[in-house]
Amino acid sequence: GKVKFETFIQLKYFDQVLQTANKRLYEMTQGKFSLKRKVNPTNKNSQMGLDIEVIDHHNQTTRDVNTLSGGEAFQASLSLALGLSDIVQMNAGGIQLDSMFIDEGFGSLDTETLASVMKNLSKISNSNKLVGIISHVDILKEQIDKQILVEKNKSGYSTVVKQIY
């Protein structure tokens, strides 16, 4: 079938995002997963070529991205966000994305996966990027040295209780 010009451009950038995302996802999952663009969309409503499949290198299978567990899906999403950030900076002449905020998702990770994700985020924050994590997971509090602790007061508003630097 014919592809509209704008879809062609989207696919070009999407492939670049997947390529950079896969470097991180492959490392985060110790070589288990990478992502690829699905050639045939599952349903007629989805935009042609913009669906994602997961390659499971351990089982030598390709499956729908919706079959990932919570922790695996979190890693895939994080990798895609980082890949998108890389591609935007490469292609948008002079745009520098110096910070990234991640809201939750950490509760779905087992200890080993959490350690792997934190190792990757630590690498990113060491490359002069600010990585902000918004979370209720206690184990993260032990691993993150700079924190802003927020609590909800009796009237329902959240206030900063403590800052650790």
C-alpha positions in Angstrom: 0.0 0.0 0.0 0.9 3.6 -0.4 2.3 5.5 2.6 1.6 9.2 3.1 4.6 11.5 3.2 4.1 12.5 6.8 3.8 8.8 7.8 7.0 8.1 5.9 8.8 10.8 7.9 7.2 9.5 11.2 8.4 6.0 10.4 12.0 7.3 9.7 12.2 8.9 13.1 10.4 6.1 14.8 13.0 3.6 13.5 15.7 5.9 14.9 14.0 6.1 18.3 13.7 2.3 18.3 17.3 1.8 17.4 18.6 4.1 20.3 15.9 2.7 22.7 17.1 -0.9 22.0 20.6 -0.1 23.1 19.3 0.7 26.5 16.6 -1.9 26.7 19.0 -4.7 25.6 21.4 -3.6 28.4 18.7 -3.1 31.0 17.3 -6.6 30.4 20.7 -8.3 30.2 20.2 -9.1 26.5 16.7 -10.5 26.8 14.6 -8.0 24.9 14.6 -5.5 22.1 11.8 -3.8 20.2 10.9 -3.7 16.6 8.3 -2.0 14.5 5.4 -4.3 13.6 5.1 -4.5 9.8 1.3 -5.3 9.7 -0.9 -3.4 12.2 -3.1 -5.5 14.5 -6.2 -3.5 13.8 -7.3 -1.2 11.0 -7.5 1.8 13.4 -3.8 1.8 14.3 -1.5 3.9 12.1 0.3 1.8 9.6 3.8 0.8 10.8 3.7 2.5 14.2 2.9 -0.6 16.4 5.7 -2.2 18.3 6.6 -5.9 18.9 9.0 -7.4 21.4 11.8 -9.7 20.3 12.5 -12.1 23.2 16.1 -13.2 22.5 16.1 -15.8 25.2 13.1 -17.7 23.7 13.8 -16.7 20.1 10.3 -15.4 19.7 8.6 -12.2 18.6 5.4 -11.2 20.4 3.0 -8.3 21.1 4.3 -5.5 23.4 1.1 -6.0 25.5 2.4 -9.3 26.7 5.2 -7.7 28.7 4.9 -7.9 32.5 4.6 -4.7 34.5 8.4 -4.4 35.1 9.3 -5.3 31.5 6.8 -2.8 30.2 8.3 -0.1 32.5 11.8 -0.9 31.1 10.5 -0.7 27.5 8.7 2.6 28.2 11.8 4.1 29.9 14.0 2.9 27.0 11.6 4.5 24.5 11.5 7.8 26.4 15.3 7.9 26.5 15.5 7.0 22.8 13.1 9.7 21.9 15.2 12.2 24.0 18.4 11.1 22.1 16.8 11.5 18.7 15.2 14.9 19.5 18.6 16.2 20.6 20.3 14.8 17.5 17.8 16.2 15.0 16.6 19.4 16.5 19.7 21.5 16.0 20.7 23.0 19.4 17.9 21.6 21.5 19.4 20.3 24.7 17.2 18.1 27.0 18.9 18.4 30.4 16.3 16.9 32.6 13.9 14.0 32.7 11.3 13.1 35.3 9.9 9.6 35.8 6.7 9.2 37.7 6.2 5.8 39.4 6.3 2.4 37.7 9.1 1.4 40.1 6.7 -0.5 42.3 6.2 -3.1 39.6 10.0 -3.9 39.5 11.6 -6.8 41.3 14.9 -6.2 43.1 17.1 -7.3 40.3 15.2 -5.3 37.6 15.2 -2.2 39.9 19.0 -2.5 40.3 19.4 -2.7 36.5 17.1 0.3 35.9 18.9 2.4 38.6 22.3 1.5 37.1 21.1 2.9 33.7 19.5 6.0 35.3 22.7 6.6 37.2 24.8 6.5 34.0 22.4 9.1 32.5 22.5 11.4 35.5 26.4 11.2 35.5 26.3 12.6 31.9 25.2 16.0 33.1 21.5 15.3 33.0 19.1 15.6 35.8 17.0 12.5 36.3 14.0 13.1 38.7 12.2 10.1 40.1 8.8 10.6 41.7 8.1 7.5 43.8 6.7 5.9 46.9 9.1 2.9 46.8 11.1 2.8 50.0 14.1 1.0 48.5 14.7 4.0 46.2 15.0 6.3 49.1 18.1 4.4 50.2 19.7 4.6 46.7 19.0 8.3 45.9 21.2 10.8 47.6 19.4 14.0 46.7 15.7 14.0 47.7 12.7 16.2 48.3 10.2 14.6 50.6 6.6 15.6 50.2 3.7 14.8 52.5 0.0 15.5 52.2 -1.3 17.6 55.1 -4.7 17.5 56.8 -6.3 19.9 54.4 -5.3 17.7 51.4 -2.4 19.8 50.1 1.1 18.5 49.6 4.0 20.3 51.2 7.7 19.8 51.2 8.7 18.3 54.5 12.4 17.8 54.1 15.2 18.3 51.5 18.2 16.1 51.4 21.3 17.2 49.4 
